[in-house]
Amino acid sequence: MPKQKTKKGKEVSGAAPERDFKNLFYRKLTETHLFYEVGRIIASELEPAELIQKIIATIGKTVIFEDASVYIVKKDLTGLEPIYFHNPLLQSRMTEAIYFDNGAPGTIAAGGEPFFLDDTALFESFLHHPDERMEHGSYIGVPLKNENRIVGVMGFSHGKTAAFRVEDFDLLRTLSHLISAGLEKAELFKKTLELSRVDELTGMLNYRVLIEKLEEEIRRKLRTGRQFSFIMIDIDDFKHINDRYGHLEGSRLIAQMGPLLKAACRTGSTDTCFRYGGEEFSILLAETDVEEALAVAERVRKSVEDYPFTVKVAHPLEKVTVSLGISTMEGASIKTTPELIREADVALYRSKALGKNRVTCYCDSYTMPGVKNDAEHEPH
């Protein structure tokens, strides 16, 4: 190559080597498309697990890897829980949480800094999951974080036959900010959805979820023949407490009923508590016959009678009790959701008529006092 002169007349040995602009342009175009695809997924997917699964699949079209994992920080901030494992054999371990500083995910979450390991065999702990076999390869681990906190950790690895490039590391580190924002959006939506299904005062599931669960149990009964029971609960003389001590004290009483009813249900069972509306509550007992439902209802009644509600502490002579009604779908009986609720309601008012603070199982001979049709029963 001929020598060239500068403006000052000095000779130089030759021009700078030409860059491969074609490959550079192709790589930048590919990265731009990746960001577009991830953004599109974030805009359309609202379930965190599905969001991550689709994003990892999209990343795999640009960054080649053999294994991958994504952890998110637990709600109580005590560690990390897996939300994605690329290896299908690890699906059974999706419930296993790890602590901060444990393995590559925990170390990245604790320090907030990414990892780029050229030889994973030199790393003393696991990369994707506990009990992972140590072997040669390369690894990229990136924290998913916003301005205030770590949201999760995303990790990718190669075996010893391949290696990540520095460009892969830079791309994943830059992409992590977009993924963090998307994951936060999905978690916020999930939380909002959960709040819309929970009664704010008691922390119990609301009437809308009750109807969904009842219909689900009825469909299961039709498929499998498994019986279930339903309990309606009403606070006795609640209007008296409101009128005498004020609505604030009445609200306190209802709020205290939430954890009390949950505690009175069978531990580790499929009993589900709901706030039906006003001073009424309900319990759905899956795979439960009338005798078992009667035992649960009696335990609930006794727990309420003995519980030191704030209104009882402030006014020792005041009593707080509940009346309960049970309906059961067993044997060959087929009932609709409104019919099941109506039967429990009829049994509840039978308890009221017999003196309150008692449990009654529905019987065909019982009727609701006053005029009442079989239309769908709404919350009081």
N, C-alpha and C positions, 0 to 999 in steps of 0.2 A: 504494500500500500504506500503511495507517495506521501512524503512528509508534508505537513501543513504548517503555515505560519500564523502566529497570532497577530493582533493589531500592533503589538510592539516589535514584531519582526522575529520573535523567538520561534524556533522550530519545535514541533511536537512529533512524537513517533507515529501518531495515527488517530483516527476518530474513535470515540467511545463505542463499545460493542452495541449492536442493535438489540433492543429488547424484543421478546417474542410477544408482540402486541396482540396477535391473534389468540394465543392461549390466555393471555391476561384478560382480554375482552370476553372470551368465553366463560372464564371463571367468574368474573364480575356479573355477567348476565345470569349465570346459574345461581349465584348467591342472591341476586335481586329477586329471582323467581322463588327461591326458598323463603325469603322474607314475606313475599306476597302470599304464598300458600299458607304459611304459618298464621299470618294475619287473617286470612280468610277462615281458617279453622277456628281461631279465637272468636271471630265475629259470629260464627254459626253454631258452635258447640258450647253447651251450658253445663254439662256434666264433667267434673274434674277428671275422672278416670278415663272417660272417652276422649276428652280433650288431649290429655297426655299421650294416649295410645296413638291417636292420629298424628300428633306432632312428631313423635319419634319415628313413625313410619315415613313421614315426609322428609325428615332429616336424613334417613337412611338412603334416600335417592341422591343425596349430595355428598354426605360424609359416610364412607364405608366403615362398618363396625361389625364385630361378631357378637358382642353382648352389650346390654344396656340396662340401666335401672334408674328409677326416679323415686325419691323419698320426699315426703312433705313433713313439715314440723307439726307435731301433735298439738291439739288445742290447748292442753295444759302446759305446753312448752317444756316438757320433760325429756323429749327426745324426738326421734324420727319414726314415721311409719311408711312402709312401701305403698306406692300407688301404681307402680308399673315394674314388671320384670319382663325382659325380652325373652328369657328362657321359659317356655311353657311348662317345664317340669317344676318350676318354682311357684306356680299359682297357689299351691296349698300353704305357702309361707307368707301370703299377703297380709296376714293378721299379726305377724311378728314385728314388734317395734324394736328399735335399737337406741342406745343412749348417745348423747353427744360425746365426741372423742373416740367413738367405737368404729373402727374400720375407716375406710376412705370417706364414706358419706358423713359419718359423725365428725371426723376431723375437719372436713370442709365446712360443715355447718357451724362447728364451734369457732373456727377461725375466720370464716367468711371469705376465704381466698381460694382460687381455683388450683387444681393439680394438673400437672403434665408429667407423666412418668414414662421415661423411655424404656425402662425394664421393670415390670411389675413384680418380678421375683425378688427385687431388693426391698419392696415395701413389706413391712412386717405384719400387716393386718389385711383383712379382706377388702375387696373392691366393691362388690355388688351385694353380697349377702353373707351372713355368718357361716362358718364352716366351709367357705369357698376354698378350693384347692389352690395353693400357691404355684404359679407357673410363669414362664417367661412370656412377655408381651408388652404392649403399651396401653396407657390409660389416660383418659381426659375426664376430669371431674370438675363440674362448674356449679357454684352456688346459685340458687334462684333467690334473688333478694330484691326488695324495694329500698326506698330511702331509709326506712326505719328498722327493718328486721329481715332475718332470713326466712324465706317462704319454704324452701326445699333444696334438694340437691339432685343434680342430673349427672349421670356417669356413663361413659362409653369405653369399651376395651377391644383390643385386637389380640390375636394370638401371636406367637413368635414369628410367624411367617409374614406378617405385615406390620406396618407402623403408621401412626398418625403423622401428619405434617403440621408444621407450625401454623399454616393457613387454616387447618381444621380447628386448631385450638382457638385462634383468633375469631373465627366464624362462630363457634359455639359460645364463646364468652360474650360476644356481641349479641347473639340471638337470645341469650339467657334473660336479658332484660325484658324483651317482648314476651317471652314465655311466662316470666314471673307475673307480668301485668295480666296476662290471659288467665293464669291459674287463680290469681286473686279475684278476678271478675267472676270466674266460675264458682269459686268458694262463696263469694258474697251472694250470688244468685241462689246457691244451694241453701245458705243460711236464711235468706229472705223467704224461700219456699217453705223451709221448716217452720219459721215463725208464723207463716200463714196457716199452718196446720196445728199450731199449739195455742192453747188458751194462755194469755199473758199473765193472768192473775194467779192461776194454780200451777202452771207448767204442765198441765195435762193436755192430751190430744183433744181436739175440738169436735163439734158435732159433725162437720163435714167428713172428717177422717173416720168417725164412728160408722157412718153410713157406708163408706167404702169398705171398711173392715167387715161389717155385717154381711154385705153382699158377697164379699170374697169368701167368707166362711160358709155361706149358703151354697155357693158354687162348689166348694170343696166337699160339702156334705153330699151333694148330688153326684160327684165323681167317685168319692171314696166311701161314703156311708158313715163317716166319722161324725159323731155327735158333738154338740157344743151347747153352751148355756149363756144366758144373758141376764145381767142384774141391773135393775134400776134402783137408784138411791135418792132419797129426798130428805133434806134437813127438816126435822120437826119444828114447827112453830118459829120458822125463820123470820116471819113478819113481826113477831113479838120482839125478837132481838133487835131488828132494825128500828122499830118504833120506840123501844125503850132506851136503847144505847146509841142509836144513830147508824147511818149507813156506813160510816168508816169502820165501825166495829163489825158490822155485817160483812164487809169486804174482807176484813182480817180473818173472820171465821171461814169464809170460803177459801181464802188463800191457804190456810192451814190444813184444809181438807185434802189438798192435792198430795203432798208427801205422806200424809197419814194413810190415805187409801192405797197408795202404791206400796207402802210398807206392810199393809195388812194382806196384800195378795200373796200368792205362793211364790217363794223365791225360786228363780231360775225357770219358771214356767212361762207359758204363753199368755198369761192373764194380762189384759190391757185395759188401762183405766182412761176414762174420758170425762170431760166436763160437758154434760148434756146441754145445760143452759140454766141461767139463774142459779137457784140453790139445788139443782138436780145434777146427779152424776151417774155414771154407768160403768159396768165392767163386763168385758167380753172374755169368756173362758173357753178356749179352744179344747177340743177333745175332753170334754167334762160332762158327766151325767148329772142328773138332778141332785143326787145325794152329795156328790163332791161340791157342787155349786152351793148347796145349802150350808155346808161346812164353811166355805169361804165367806158367804154372806153373814153367817153368824159371827165369824171372827171379825169381820168389818164392823158389824153392829156393836160388838163388845169393845173394840178398839176405840170407836168414836165415843161411846159412853164413858170410858175411863180416861180419855185424853185430856190433859190440862190446857184447854183452849184459853187464850188470853181473856176472853169474856168471863170464863169461870174463875180464873185467878183473881180478876178484879172484883168479881161478884160471886163469892163462894156458894151462894144458894142457887145460882143459875144452873140449869141443866142443858146439855147439848146432846141430842140423840138423833138418830136417823131411822126412817122406815124403808124397808127394802122389798122388792118384788122380783121373782125369778121366773123366767120362761126358758124352756129347753127345746131343742130340736133334736130328737132322737128317734130311733127305730125307723119306721117307714114314713114318718110325718114330714111333710114338705110345707114350709111356710115362707111367705114373702117377708121382706124386711119390715114393712109397716105392721104386718100381723105379729111379728115377733116382738116389736117394740110395744104394740098395744097390749099384748098379753102380760108383759113385764109391768107395764103401767097399771093394768087392772089389778095385778097381784099387789103392787105397791099401795094402791089406794085401799085395798082390802086390809093391809097392815095398818093404815091410818084409821080405818073404821073400827078396828079391833083394839085401839088404844095407843097406837104408835110404838116406836122403839121395838120393832119386831120384824121378823122375816116371814114372807108368805110365798109359797110356790103356786104358780098359776093352775087353776082348775077351770074346766069348761063351764061350770055352773056359776062362776064369778062374773059379775058385770060391773061396769064402771058407773058410779053414781052420776045421775044427770043424763042428759042427752049427749050421745057420742057415737059418731059413725066410724067406719073402718078406713077412712081416708088416712093418708100418710100423716103421722103425728109429728108436729113441729115442736121445737124447744119452747118451754114456757117462758 
